[in-house]
Amino acid sequence: MNENEGIYTQSNLYIENREKLRLTGVKDVDNFDDFNISAKTQKGDLVITGENLKIAKLDVDSGELLVDGLIQSVFYSESTPQKSTSFFGRLMK
């Protein structure tokens, strides 16, 4: 068992007064600027949008991300790749 494996079993999101965001279960941050932050979590890809966004802390070892700024939206998308099914596999469904 990987020592970080237990860290990534949960992903929790906390927002305080739309000005501070704390996210646990973070694997990586793909990209960021003053308006968008894209992070990979155990539960899928997460996009944070807002104004004057700053990453106050990123610790992928503990899986924690802290963001300051005006939080306008937060949404998840699934990060699992689509499985291709053969013709016979689709036929058997």
C-alpha positions in Angstrom: 0.0 0.0 0.0 1.3 3.4 -1.0 1.8 5.7 2.0 -0.3 8.5 0.3 -3.1 6.1 -0.7 -5.2 6.7 2.4 -5.0 10.5 2.0 -6.8 10.4 -1.4 -9.8 8.3 -0.3 -11.8 11.4 0.6 -12.2 14.8 -1.0 -13.7 17.6 1.2 -14.5 21.1 0.2 -15.0 24.0 2.6 -15.8 27.6 1.5 -15.8 30.5 4.0 -17.6 33.7 3.1 -16.9 33.1 -0.6 -13.3 34.4 0.2 -11.5 31.3 1.3 -11.6 27.7 0.0 -10.1 24.6 1.5 -10.0 21.4 -0.5 -8.6 18.0 0.7 -7.9 14.9 -1.4 -6.0 16.9 -4.0 -3.7 15.0 -6.2 -2.4 17.8 -8.5 -3.2 21.3 -9.8 -3.3 21.3 -13.6 -3.3 25.1 -14.2 -4.3 28.3 -12.5 -4.5 32.0 -13.0 -6.4 34.9 -11.3 -9.8 33.6 -12.6 -9.6 29.8 -12.8 -7.9 26.9 -10.9 -8.1 23.4 -12.2 -7.3 20.6 -9.7 -7.3 16.8 -9.8 -8.9 15.1 -6.8 -9.8 11.6 -5.9 -13.4 12.3 -6.7 -12.8 13.9 -10.1 -11.5 17.1 -11.7 -12.5 20.3 -9.9 -12.6 23.7 -11.5 -12.8 26.8 -9.3 -13.7 30.2 -10.9 -13.6 33.6 -9.4 -11.6 36.8 -9.2 -8.2 37.5 -7.7 -7.7 33.8 -7.0 -4.5 33.0 -5.3 -3.2 29.6 -4.2 -2.3 30.2 -0.5 -1.1 26.6 0.0 -0.7 23.5 -2.1 0.6 20.4 -0.4 0.1 17.3 -2.6 1.8 15.1 0.0 -1.1 15.8 2.5 -3.6 16.5 -0.3 -4.5 20.0 0.8 -5.2 23.1 -1.3 -6.0 26.5 0.2 -7.3 29.3 -2.1 -7.9 33.0 -1.4 -10.0 35.4 -3.5 -13.6 35.8 -4.6 -15.1 32.4 -5.2 -17.8 32.5 -7.9 -18.3 28.8 -8.8 -17.0 25.3 -8.1 -17.8 22.3 -10.2 -16.6 18.7 -10.5 -16.3 16.6 -13.6 -15.4 12.9 -13.8 -11.8 12.3 -14.6 -12.2 8.6 -15.5 -11.5 7.8 -19.1 -14.3 6.3 -21.2 -14.0 2.6 -21.9 -14.3 1.5 -25.5 -16.5 -1.5 -26.0 -16.2 -3.9 -28.9 -19.1 -4.6 -31.3 -19.8 -7.9 -29.6 -19.6 -6.3 -26.1 -22.3 -3.8 -27.1 -24.4 -6.5 -28.7 -24.4 -8.6 -25.5 -25.8 -5.7 -23.3 
